[in-house]
Amino acid sequence: MAYSVNTSNRISGLASGMDTDTMVKQLMAAERMPLDKLEQDKTWTTWQRDSFRDVNKLLYDLDSKILDMKMQRTYSSKTTNSSSNSVSATATANASNGSYSVQVNQLASSAINVGSDLGLTADGKKIDPAKSLSSQFSNVTVPSSFEFSVYNEDGKSDPFTINIVQGDTLNSVLKKITNSGADVRAFYDSTANKVVMERTKTGNFNTSAATDTTADSGHEIIFGTGFLTDTLKLTQNEEKDGKNADFLYNGKLTVTPTTNSYTINDITFNFNELGTSTVTVRNDIDASYDKIMAFVDQYNETLEKVNGYLNEERFRTYKPLTDEQKKELSEDEIERWEEKAKSGTLKGESILSSGLSSMRQNWYGEVDNTSSFTHLTHIGIKTSSNYMERGKLEVDPDKLKKALREDPQSVHQLFSNDVKGSGRGIINRLEDSIESTMKNIESRAGKTSSVQNQYTLGRNLDNLDDRISAFEDRLVRIENRYWRQFTEMEKAIQQMNNQSNYLMQQFSY
């Protein structure tokens, strides 16, 4: 039993010879039948709440797919094809269909500077980049610092300072350069015994070469004398400068971007090698069709599962098992019983039936807009005429692909015309119905984060808990009363036995 009773001062059949324990248990079994009913009601309500939440999860997943169905790119996906390896391309939904000639005359490259051989240490060994600088380079002062600068996208020089501290190694200093935010990568090559500094960005950002004849003219990574030159043996004029890409668009427009990628008219061209290529852009009908079908399939699956809940048979004779009943059954028997007991938790629930009705109505309705299509049937989509399908969507692939090929913008408007009233797109209407149904379910069954008093079934569970607690207290009082009565009976019988024994003793004299 879930309740506790006071077991002290009990006399169990000593005088009467009766099995008082068994008799009290049998009496209490009858008394606790209403408590079993309350606990079964609580279990059923919990199952019902969880089933509602499972449905809400299905609707949430479907609702999450709606954003994609609102986007123009879903209906106007583009595919590109290039006539050669010199150029590849991608296009957004806004790109114009057609052919584009791209002649790549130069690829963008990044600036790089490689120092001369670092030589040997004092003991005749090659540099160990993991050992401290001061132990291998006699001209390094600790602590100290050095500076370098790089040219940015605005054509200006940005200075950077690197500090050398006690215990720094060649590797740690080069790592400081790399992590300085200068868009420079620095490392030591042990085979060549040289230090490399290179830009992580392609392009020529220092355009001063035409007007400046100094040693720094046109270079990307600038440094004077000091640690970089004296210790790492880097020389300014050894830099191989970065270059901009150079391409000719449609035989007329010359562009020199700093990277090997450039976007014109919502088409991004990627330059792979020198040469000329013709890039063709067209509607990607298959991609758009697949996205629409993926949503239709998920909608149909959601519809089928929710209808399954609504029409699932309820076996009223299979009540939730109590803890005492479970003790008498095997695990397999419990599993088979609960499969029947849990069936029909949402059978005929009006929240779900009205929600599905609203969702189905969205597909039937006409969309009052200025596009070529105002009804789903115009693009080959309709609800099944089979009553058993309960409103599932059917798609004519050829008709849908034809609509996507000829007028993807009108298909987009039919699905997602974000206005109020009769012109509202089908997907927008569906979203309204889904979110309204989800709110109704949350009001009834809450969310996993909800407190029980915030939703209807939760308040029912609180009420059942209170009733169960009160009934358990009542059972304690009833059981104590039974035991008092049996105890008084035992005392009375014992007293009679004592008197009888006394009389027998008197007669024996």
N, C-alpha and C positions, 0 to 999 in steps of 0.2 A: 504493500500500500504506500501511497505517496505521503500519507499523513502519519503522525506519531502519536502514541498514546502512553499514558502512565501505566506501567506494568507492575508497580509495587503493590503490596497488600492484596494480592489476588490468591484465592484458594481454588485450586483446580481439581474438583472431583475426589478429594480425599475422603470425604464422608459419604457422598452419594455413589461413588464409583462411576459417575458419568464422565464421558470425554468432553469436558467443558470447552477446551480449546477448539475442537472441531465444530462443536455446536455454535460457538460464537463466530467462527469463520464463515459458517454457512449462513448464519443470520446476517452478517455484514456483507456477504456477497450479494444478497438481495438488496440490502440498503444502499450499496454503492453503484447499483445499476444506473441511476441518473447521472452519477459522476462519470461513468464510462461513456455515457451519451455525450456529456459536455466535452470530454477529451476527444472523442471522435469528431465532434463538430469543430473543435479547434484545429485538429489535423486536416480536416476537409477544407476549412477556410484558408489554412496555410497553403495547401496544394493549389487552391483556386487562385490565391494571390500570386504564387509563383508562375502559374500558367499565364495569367494576364501579363506578367512581366516578360515571359518568353515571347508573347505576341508583340509586345512593345519593342523588344529587341529586333524582331523581324521587320517591323515598320520603320524602326530607326535605320537599319541597314539599307532599306529601300530608299528612305528619305536622303541618305547620304549620297546615293547615286544620282539624285536629281540635279545637283549642281552641274555635273557633267552634261546633262541633257539640256541645260539652259545656255551653254556656251556655244557661240557660233562655230568654233573650231570642230565641234562634234559633227556638224552637218556640212562643213566646207573644208574638210581635211585636204591637204595638198600632198601630192607626191612629185618628186623631182627625178629626172634622169639626165645623166651627163654623158656626152659622146666620147670623153676621154678621161684618163686618170688625173689630168692636170687640175681639174676643178670638181669638187663635189658641192652639193647645195642642199639646204633645207628651206621650206617656205611656210609661212603662217597662213591662217585661213583667209587673211585679207590680200594675199598675193594675187597678182593678175596671172591668169593662164597665158601661156605663150612660150616662145623660144628666145633665149638670151645668149649672145656671143660674149665670151670672156677670154681675153688673151693675157696670159700671165708672163710678164717680161722679167720679173725679179721676185724672189721670195724674201720675206722679212727674216732677218737674223739678229741675234743678240751680240753685244760687244763682249769680247773675251781678251784677257791678258794673262800670259804665262811667263813666270819669272825664269831666271837662269838657274843652273844647278846650284843648290845650296852648299855644295862641298862637304867636307868631312869635319867632324868635331875634333877637338884638340887631341883626343886619344886615337884618331885615325879611323873612327867608325862613322857609318852613315847616320843621318839625323834620325832620332827616335821621337816621333810626334807626341808620344804619351809621356815623355819625361819633361821636367821643368825647363822653361826657356833659359833661365840663368845658368843652368848646368851645362848647356850646349852652345850657347851663343855669348861670346865674351862682350859684345857691344850692346847687350840688352840691360837696361836699368830697371830695377823693380823697387818701388812702383813707378810707373810712367804712363804715358798715353800717346796716341797718335791719331791723326785725322785723315779722312778722305771725303770726297764728295761725289755725288752722281747727279746727272741731269734728269729732270722730271719731264712729265708730259707738256708742261708749259714752257719748256726750253730754259728753265732756270736751274742753277746748281744748288743742291741741298747738301749741307755739311753734316758729317757724322763723326763722333769722337768715340774711340775705343780705349778703355783703361786696361792696363796690364798690372796685375796684382801678384802678390807672393803665391807661388805654387802653380801659376798659369803654365800650360803646355802649349805647344804649337797648335795642337788640335783644339784646345779650349779657346784660344784667341781667334782662330779661324771660325769657330762656331759663333763667337760674339759678333764677328763681321756678318755672318750669314743671318743671324737673328736680330740685326740692328734695325731692320725695317727699311734698308736701303735698296731692296730688290736686287741684292748682290749675293751670289753664292761663292764661298771661298773654301778651298780644300787643298790638301797636300797629296801629291801622287808619289808614292814611295819608290816606284820603279824608275821614274824619271828624276826623282829627288828634286821636284819643282813644286812651287805653289801656283795655284790657278785661281784667278778672280774673274767672274763672268756675270753679266746681267741676267736676271731671271725673266726679264721682259725683252721681247724683240723690238727692233726699231731704232731709228737714229733720232735721238732727242737733242743732241748738241749740234745745232745748225750754224755754228759760228765759223765753220771752216772757210766759207766764202769771204768773210770780212776780217778774219783773225789769222795771223800768220805765226802765232806763238806755238810752243810745243804742245799746249793743251788743245789746240784747235781741232774741233771735230770729235774729240774723244768723249767717252761716256763716263768712265771711272777716272777721277782726277785725284792725284796725290803728289805731294812734293817730296822733299828729302825726309828721311827718318826711318822708322821701323820697316815700312813697306818696301822702301828702296834699299836701305843699308843691310837689313837683316834678311828679308824675304826675297831680295834680289829681283824686285819688279821694276821694270822700266816703262815710263809713260808712253814712249813712242812705239813700244812693242805691242800696244793694243791693236787688236783687229776690231775696227769700229762696227757698231750695229748698222743694219740697213733696213730701210722701209721696203714693204712690198710695192710692186709696180704692176698695175694691170690696166688693160684697155677694155672698157665696157661698151658693147654693141658698136665697136669700130669708131667711137667718137669721144667718149668720156674717159680721160686718164685719171686714175686715182692712185695715191701712194699712202696707204694706211701703214701704221706701225706694226700691225699683226698680219698673220696669214689668213685673216678672216675679215669679211666686210659685208655689211647689209645694205642693200638697195631695194626699195619698193617691196619691203617685207620678205625679201629673199636674202638669205645669208649664204654667201659664196665662200668656200674654204679652198685655199690654194695649196696644192700638194706638190706640184712640180711645174717647170716651165712648159709652156705650150698653149694651144688654143682649144677651147671646148665649147660646145653648144649645150646649154642647160635648158631642158624642157620642163615646164611646170604645168600640171593639170590636176583636176579634182581627183582625190583618192576615194572613189565610190565605195570600194570594199571596206576601207577603214571606217567610213561613216556608217555604212550598213551594219558592220560588226558591232559598233558601239550602241546603235539603236537596238539591235537584236539582243545584246547583253542585258540591256535594261528591260526589254520585253520579257525575256526569260526569267529575270529575277522577279519581276512583277507577277508573272504567272505562278512562279514557285511560291511566292508569298501568299498569293490568293489561295492556292491549293492548301497550304498549311493552315491558314486561318480558317478556311472552310472546314478543314479536318477537325479543328477544335470545336467549331460550331455544331457539327453533325456527329460528333463522336458519341457512341452509345454510352449511356450511364447505367451501371448495374447497381441498383439501389440496395439489393440484398447483400452486396459486398461492402460492408462498412470498414472504415479504417481499423486496423488491429490495435488492441490495447497491449501494453507491455506484458500483462499476464497471459494474453492469448498467444503472443509471439513465443513465449517460453515453451508452449506446447507444440510448436511447429518447427519444421526444418527450414533452412535458409531458402531452399528451392520452393517450398510450399508458401513461405512468406512472400517471395518474389512473384509467384504466380497469382497469389491473392491480391497483392497491392497493384499489380498490373490491371486487374479488373476494378479494384477500388478507386484507382486514380482516373479511370476512364470517365469522360464526360464532365470534367471540371468546368468547362466553359460552354456546355451545350446550350444553344439557344440564347446566348447572352446578347442583349439588345445593343450594347455598346459596339460589339463587333459586327453584328448584322447590319446596323445602320451605317457604320463606318465603311463596310464593303460596298453597300448600296451607293453611298456617296462617291466612292472611288470609281465604281463601274459607270456611274452617270457622267463622270468627267470625260470618259472616252466617247460616249454617245453624242455629247453636245457639239453644236456647231460653233466655230470660232469666227466672230465677225471682224475680219481684217481686210486689208487691201491687197493681200497676196493672192497667188493663184490657187491656193488650197485653203478651204475653210472647214473641211471635215476629214477625219482619219481615213475614211474609205477612198478619198481622192488620192492617197499615196499608198494604198494597198494594205491598210491595217483595219481590222474589224474585230468585234467580239464574237466568240464562237456561238453558233446557232444551237449547239448541243447543250441542252439544259444541264446535263451532268457535268459539263465543264465549268459551270457557274461563273460565266463572265470572263473566261480566259481570252487573251488576245491571239488572233491568227494573222499571219503576215504573208502577203504575196511578194516574194523576193523580187521578181521582175518589175513589178509596178513600183515598189519602193525604190529600187536602184534607178529606175527611169526618172523618178521625181528628183532624186539626189543629183543625178547627172544633169538634168535640164534646168532645175530651179532650186538649188540648195537653200537659198535665202528664204524662199516661201515655206519650205519644210521647217526651217528654223522658226519662222514666225508662227506657224501652226502649232508647234510644240511649245515655244517659249516666247509669247508676246506679253511682256511684263506690264500689263495695264489692268485697270479694274473693269468690271462689267462684262458685257457679252464678247468683247474682243480679247479677253484674258486667255493666254495660251493653255493648251491641255495639260502640260507638265506643271504649270503654275497652279492650275485648278487642283490637280492631283496632290500637289504639295500641301495646299490648304486643307484638303480632306484628311491627308495622313496626319498632319500636325494637330488637327482638331481631334482626331480619334486618339492620338497618343496622349493628349491632355486629359481626355475623358478617362482613359485607362489609368493614368497617373492619379487622377482624383479618386479612382476606385481602389487601385492596388499600390499606389506609390512607386517609388524607386528604391534601389538597394540602399541609398543614402537617407531615405526618408525615416522620420520618427513615426511610430505607429499611430499617434493621434492626429497625424497630418492627412490621413486618407481613410476611406470608409471601411475597408476590410481590416485595417489596422485598429480602428476604434472597436470593431467587432471582436477582434482578438483580445484587446484590452478588457472588454466587457466579459468575455469568456474566462479570461484569467481571474478576474474578480469573482465570478460565480464559482469557478473551480476552487479557489482559495476558501471562499465562504462555505462551500459544501464539504470540503475536507475538514474544516473546523467542526462542522455539524457531525460528521462521521466520528470524529474523536469523541464528542460528547455522547453519541449513541453507543459506541463501543464501551466507553467507560461505564455507562448506565447498565449495559448488559452484564458487564463483569461485576458491578455492585450487586445486581440482583442475584446472580449465581453465587456470589460470595456470601450474601445474606442467607440464601437457601442452604449452602453448605454449613454455615454456622448453626442454622436452625436444626438441620439434620444431626449435626454433631452434638448439639445440646440434647436432642431427643435420645440419641444413642447413649449419651452419658447417663441420662435419667433412667433409661431402660437397664443399663448395666448396674446402676445403683439398686434398683428394685430387685433385680435378679440376685444380687448379693444379699439383700435383706431376706428374701425367701429361702435362701440356702441355709440359714442358721436354724 
